[in-house]
Amino acid sequence: MKTKLQVKDLHLAYGTKKVLKGITMDIPENKIVALIGPSGCGKSTLLRAMNRMHDLSPEAHITGEILLDGENIYAPGRDAVDVRRKIGMVFQKPNPFPKSIFDNIAYGLKIAGKHDKQQLQEVVERTLKSSYLWEEVKDDLDKSALSLSGGQQQRMCIARAVAVEPEVLLMDEPCSALDPISTAKIENLMLELKKDYTIVIVTHNMQQAQRVADLTAFMYFGEVMEYAPTEELFGNPQVELTRNYLDGNFG
Ligand SMILES: Nc1ncnc2c1ncn2[C@@H]1O[C@H](COP(=O)(O)OP(=O)(O)OP(=O)(O)O)[C@@H](O)[C@H]1O
């Protein structure tokens, strides 16, 4: 099994507050990895470190390495924009741009200098099909993305992330603002997408982790306490803290 992303002794502090305390974990290619753990344990912080989102926060200090295909995304001279093109992010709340559905999907390609109308149309159609949204919106591509339902907006945001052909998709609680039917659609979509992408998801929903994730990491106070195949972690946790958390004793 090829390792796609390798986190090596990653520490992160916001000012003097230590939030990640030496995270080391391998994320295999074409798998879904779930990060679980109580509120404030550092899940989102770790996810955001995986595509250098903290570059935008001057108070965040990072040491350690994150390797994408063996190359450190934090290496001097490595372009953060290029890293973010290869490692895309989908946020908790759908965040469509106040533009048409077409322009939302084409946005990243236009920024990358691709303006060929036919090529853009092909990508828009392909990514909306891969996000199972095409049939619902194919006659409305010129309408504002803000007119879509929350679940449709989130599938469109996933299509937008996929349009620039990333290699890794990071998802920060992508279903927490959605109803069960939209959630099921996104979960099915994730299972389809992992054929082409490596996915890391933060979730508070234990059932969701068990439905979609191949591997699950349980985090606690900035450390990975246990990281194992999802069935093993939920069925037979090796660490007492994990067992207590899964039993609902804290968090
Ligand atoms: N920009 C910031 N500045 C200072 N502290 C921060 C910042 N962002 C997060 N924190 C703190 O870092 C810790 C970890 O936050 P993080 O959002 O990573 O946790 P989480 O496990 O994702 O939590 P939740 O499940 O509630 O989303 C928290 O104590 C939080 O208050």
The ligand as an SDF file (V2000), in Angstrom:
LIG
                    3D

 31 33  0  0  0  0  0  0  0  0999 V2000
   -6.3540   30.5580   15.3360 N   0  0  0  0  0  0  0  0  0  0  0  0
   -6.2800   30.0780   16.5860 C   0  0  0  0  0  0  0  0  0  0  0  0
   -5.6850   30.7590   17.5680 N   0  0  0  0  0  0  0  0  0  0  0  0
   -5.5780   30.2660   18.8220 C   0  0  0  0  0  0  0  0  0  0  0  0
   -6.0710   29.0750   19.2030 N   0  0  0  0  0  0  0  0  0  0  0  0
   -6.6870   28.3320   18.2790 C   0  0  0  0  0  0  0  0  0  0  0  0
   -6.8370   28.7780   16.9230 C   0  0  0  0  0  0  0  0  0  0  0  0
   -7.4910   27.8220   16.2240 N   0  0  0  0  0  0  0  0  0  0  0  0
   -7.7390   26.8170   17.1060 C   0  0  0  0  0  0  0  0  0  0  0  0
   -7.2690   27.1330   18.3430 N   0  0  0  0  0  0  0  0  0  0  0  0
   -7.3210   26.2630   19.5280 C   0  0  0  0  0  0  0  0  0  0  0  0
   -6.6230   25.0570   19.2400 O   0  0  0  0  0  0  0  0  0  0  0  0
   -7.2610   23.9400   19.8470 C   0  0  0  0  0  0  0  0  0  0  0  0
   -7.5660   22.9080   18.7950 C   0  0  0  0  0  0  0  0  0  0  0  0
   -8.5780   23.4090   17.9110 O   0  0  0  0  0  0  0  0  0  0  0  0
   -9.1320   22.5770   16.6950 P   0  0  0  0  0  0  0  0  0  0  0  0
  -10.1410   23.4260   15.9990 O   0  0  0  0  0  0  0  0  0  0  0  0
   -8.0160   22.0290   15.9040 O   0  0  0  0  0  0  0  0  0  0  0  0
   -9.8380   21.3590   17.4620 O   0  0  0  0  0  0  0  0  0  0  0  0
  -10.8740   20.3010   16.9200 P   0  0  0  0  0  0  0  0  0  0  0  0
  -10.4590   18.9980   17.4850 O   0  0  0  0  0  0  0  0  0  0  0  0
  -10.9930   20.3780   15.4460 O   0  0  0  0  0  0  0  0  0  0  0  0
  -12.2120   20.8000   17.6150 O   0  0  0  0  0  0  0  0  0  0  0  0
  -13.7490   20.7050   17.1600 P   0  0  0  0  0  0  0  0  0  0  0  0
  -14.0450   19.2390   17.1540 O   0  0  0  0  0  0  0  0  0  0  0  0
  -14.4780   21.4240   18.2380 O   0  0  0  0  0  0  0  0  0  0  0  0
  -13.8570   21.3350   15.8180 O   0  0  0  0  0  0  0  0  0  0  0  0
   -8.4900   24.4930   20.5480 C   0  0  0  0  0  0  0  0  0  0  0  0
   -8.1680   24.6540   21.9110 O   0  0  0  0  0  0  0  0  0  0  0  0
   -8.7280   25.8240   19.8950 C   0  0  0  0  0  0  0  0  0  0  0  0
   -9.3150   26.7350   20.7790 O   0  0  0  0  0  0  0  0  0  0  0  0
  1  2  1  0
  2  3  1  0
  2  7  2  0
  3  4  2  0
  4  5  1  0
  5  6  2  0
  6  7  1  0
  6 10  1  0
  7  8  1  0
  8  9  2  0
  9 10  1  0
 10 11  1  0
 11 12  1  0
 11 30  1  0
 12 13  1  0
 13 14  1  0
 13 28  1  0
 14 15  1  0
 15 16  1  0
 16 17  2  0
 16 18  1  0
 16 19  1  0
 19 20  1  0
 20 21  2  0
 20 22  1  0
 20 23  1  0
 23 24  1  0
 24 25  2  0
 24 26  1  0
 24 27  1  0
 28 29  1  0
 28 30  1  0
 30 31  1  0
M  END
$$$$
